[in-house]
Amino acid sequence: MSYLNTIIMQLPGLAPHYTKHPIFHDMFTAMIVAALIAIGLNFAMAMLRKKTTDIEKMNKVMKETNLWRKQYTDAVKKRDKLAIEELKKKQAYVNKMTMEMQQQQMRPMLIYMMPSLLLWIFVFPAIFGGTTAVSPIHIPWIMCNAQNVITDMQLDNNGNHKGPCTMPGEVYLFGWFLITNFAFSGIISKVTKTGMPSIT
């Protein structure tokens, strides 16, 4: 977190401006509201994927790709040269379909990422501040540790704390959005029917 934070803070105009007086003063309310916004954004991403991606075709391609990989792996294990040669003839087709599938997956993500990044940089920090929740379980990079607290509680030339951390275990704003997204993405995919089998 410290390295990434240092790089971001060196980019003029890109450093998030965290408010010292968030709209939601108590962390519990901030945590709930931020989670609802994250779920809403995740749902919007799912609907965007549904509109810009042929989910049925994607599922078909993924199943074909997984089947080909399994058959090829089995043929190699059995040292079945005839099967390997037959499957290699289909490899170019499989690679082409996989590439097209990845491009379709990237399209909604690229459309979604820019507005989401702008919201994270210019809107959410001004609403929630630097930290949004407290966790009893420490996860590196997305939560404050004891050293972060020592550094952040120091005062700058204007008499303000240098950072948002006031106690170990506080979850950074972006960290809470990540946790919420990961927690609800599977449920949202099932509800919106935008889930896809993974490539194995």
DAKA-V272004 format. One record per backbone hydrogen bond with DSSP energy under -1.0 kcal/mol. NH is the residue of the N-H (numbers start at 1). CO is the residue of the C=O. Records with the same first field share a line. If there is no record, write none. Layout:
NH: CO / CO
This chain:
5: 1
6: 2
7: 3
8: 4
9: 5
11: 8
14: 11
18: 16
19: 125
23: 127
30: 26
31: 27
32: 28
33: 29
34: 30
35: 31
36: 32
37: 33
38: 34
39: 35
40: 36
41: 37
42: 38
43: 39
44: 40
45: 41
46: 42
47: 43
48: 44
49: 45
50: 46
51: 47
52: 48
53: 49
55: 53
58: 54
59: 55
60: 56
61: 57
62: 58
63: 59
64: 60
65: 61
66: 62
67: 63
68: 64
69: 65
70: 66
71: 67
72: 68
73: 69
74: 70
75: 71
76: 72
77: 73
78: 74
80: 75
81: 79
84: 80
85: 81
86: 82
87: 83
88: 84
89: 85
94: 90
95: 91
96: 92
97: 93
98: 94
99: 95
100: 96
101: 97
102: 98
103: 99
104: 100
105: 101
106: 102
107: 103
110: 106
111: 107
112: 108
113: 109
114: 110
116: 112
117: 113
118: 114
119: 115
120: 116
121: 117
122: 118
123: 119
124: 119
127: 124
128: 124
129: 125
132: 171
135: 169
144: 170
149: 145
150: 146
151: 147
152: 148
153: 149
154: 151
156: 160
159: 156
162: 154
163: 152
169: 144
170: 167
171: 133
172: 142
173: 130
176: 172
177: 173
178: 174
179: 175
180: 176
181: 177
182: 178
183: 179
184: 180
185: 181
188: 184
189: 185
190: 186
191: 187
192: 188
194: 189
195: 189
